Amino acid sequence: MLCVQQLSVTGRRDDLLPPTSLEAARGELLLVEGPRQDQRTALALALTGRMRPSSGNIGWDGSGRIKALRQASNVVDSPGVNEPEQHLSVRDLVTEDLSLIPRRHRGALRSTPWLKLKNFEDIAGLWAEQLPAGRRVELLTALALANPDTGLLVMDSPDRHSGDASDWLPRLMELAHDAGRPLAVVATVTRIPDGWTGPAAVIGNAVPEPDETRPAETFLPETEDAK
């Protein structure tokens, strides 16, 4: 389970991530609303241990260790961080991403058989920029889960590719509710889709009132690049 309390990141001029609290359990999809892309991306990176928070607490399965969080989590399609380069073909993208899987799990993974096994042969020759929104989400989440250590999946702004939630919401729900591999799935979005009745949170939901004073709690991790 992911537990976050008063997590914040200070930017140069204002809060890159205002204090935010949330929880995401395995077998659950949590949608987190935030109108600003920079704040959504900062949250996605902080939740996966890839950005150092200025204050607050974050824990995964009872551990506050950054190494445990990073090993168990994967941030997906984060703009300017690890979104696919537009000029990259799907085949080359798959080759590149599979090479990043820890060696102990990599084995003989190769792009061509992986694409066939996962039913992505029909898009193998496309450029990343040509992918329909739904297939993009399917491909990138499948690549994230190629690492069997992944227990926390954080999708950064899937709605930026399509205003139709049916292009990304069913896939994320399917992953969260997969009984064979229970995941905690978090998606940062511009706006919670109409009719959504599942778990939801809002960036900045833990901002204290002006008359409240709360001592800052420093998180432990060092800054590392997103994988």
N, C-alpha and C positions, 0 to 999 in steps of 0.2 A: 504493500500500500504506500502511496505517495502522500506525505503530510507536509504542508507548507504553511508557515505562520509568519506574517508580517514581512514577506520577502520583498526587498526593494533594491534597485540599482540607481545610483546617482549619476546623472549625465552632466555635461558641461554647463548647460544653462538651466535645465529643469530635470525632473525625475525621468530617467529613461524607463524605469519601471516603478510606479508608485506602489506603496505597500499593499501587498496582495496576499490573501490567505485562501487556501483551497485544499481539498482532499480528493484523491482518485484511487479507488480500490481496483484490484484485479477483477476482471469480468465486467468492467464498467467503462462507458464512454463519457468523459466530462468535456463540455464545451465552455470555453472561456472567452467572453466578449471583450473587445477593445477596439475603439475606432482608429487608433494609430498603428500603422505597420511597425514602426520602430519599437513600440511598447510590446506588441504581440511577439516580435522576434526576440526581444530581450527576455520575455517570460519563457519562451520556448527554450532558449539557451540556458537560462538559469535553472529551469526545471530538470534539465539533463546534465547539469554540472559543467557546462561548457562556457559559462560566464560567471565571474565572481560577483556575488551579491554584495551590496554595501552594508546590508543589515538583514536580520531575519533568520529563521531556521527552516531547514528542509531535511526531510528524512525519507529513506526508502526501506521498506520492510524492517523498520525498527532501527536502522543504522543511519548515522549522520555522516558517514565517511564518504568523501567525494569520489574515491576510487570505486566504491561499491555502486554508487549512483551512476557513474559514467559507464561502468561495465554492463549495467542492467538496462540502460536507456539508449534510445536512438531518436535523434531529431530528424524530421523528414521535410525536405523541400523548403528549407528556410531561405528567403530571399537574400541574396548577397552573401550567403554563408555556404550552403551546400545544395542549392537548387541546381539542376542539370544545366550545363552550358548549352545554349541554343544550337550551336553548330555541331554538337556531339550527336552521333547516331545512337539509337537505342542499344544496338549491339555493343558499341564501344562503352556506353554508359554502364551496361551490365558488367562488362569485363572489368572496368575500373572499380565499380562498387564491390564486386566479389573479391577483388584483390585486397580490399581493406578489412575483410573478415579476419579475426585472429587466426593465426596459423594452425592452432590446434583444432579448429573447426573447419578449416578451408578444404582440406583433403584435395580431391581432384576436381573441384568445382570449375567449370568452364562455361562460357557464355552460351554457346550454341545448345548444348544439352539442357542447360538451365532454362533457357527461353522455351524450349520444347516442352519440358516438364511442367512449367508454370503457365503454358498456353499463351505465350506472348510472341509466337512465331509470326503472327500477322502484322506486328508492328516493328519487328526487328530492324527493318531497313529504313524506318522513318527517322527524321531528325527529332530531337527532343521538343523543339518548338512546334512540331506538327501534331503532337499527341493530343487527342481529345481529353478533356478534363477528367472524365471518369477513368479512362485507361491510364492516364498519368498517375492518378492516385493509386490505382491497383498495382502498377509496376513499382512505384517508389516504396510503397508499404511492403510489397513482397521482397524487395531487395533489403529493406531494413530488417525483416524477419529472417533473412538467410542466416543471420547470426543467432544460434539457438540460445545465447545468453540474454537476448533482448526480452525484458519483461515489462518495460515501460516505453510506449511509443508516443511521441509528441509531434503532431502534424501542424506545421506553421502555415496558417492562413490558406487552407484549401479553397475557400470561397473566392480567392482573388482570381482564380481561373474560370469560375462559373458562378453566376448568381443563383443557379438552380441547385439547391441542396441535394437533390436526388443524384447528382453527379459524384458526390463524395460521402454523404452521410451514411448511406447503406453499407458501403465498404468498411467504414470505420466501426459501425455497429457490429458488423459481422466479425471483425477481428476481436473486438472487445468481448463478444459473447461466445467465442470459440471455446467450447468446453475442453477440447483437446489441448489447448494452450492458452490458459487464462492470462490475459494481458490487462494492464491499466493503460487506457488510451485517452490522450488529451488532445484536443484540437483548439487552437486559437482562431477566432473568427471575428469578422467585422461586426456581425450582428447575429444573435441567436435566431435560428430559423423559426418561422411561424409554426406553431403546433408542437414544438419540441417540449416534451414533458420529462426528459431525463435530467441528470445532474448538470448544473450550470453554475458559472461564477462570472464575475466581472473584474477586469483589471482595475486595481485601485480600491477594491472593496474593503481594505483594511486601513485606509487612511484615517488617522485619529481626528477627533473633533478638536477645534482650536484650544479648548480648555483641558485637553487630555495631554498628559506627559507620559511617555513610555521609554524606558531605557533601550537603546539599540543593542541588539545581540548580533555578534559578528559570526558569519559562517566561515567554515574552515578551509574551503578548497582553494587551490591555486588556479590561475587562469590557464586554460589549455584550448587549443583550436578545436573546433568541431570536427568530428570525423565524418 
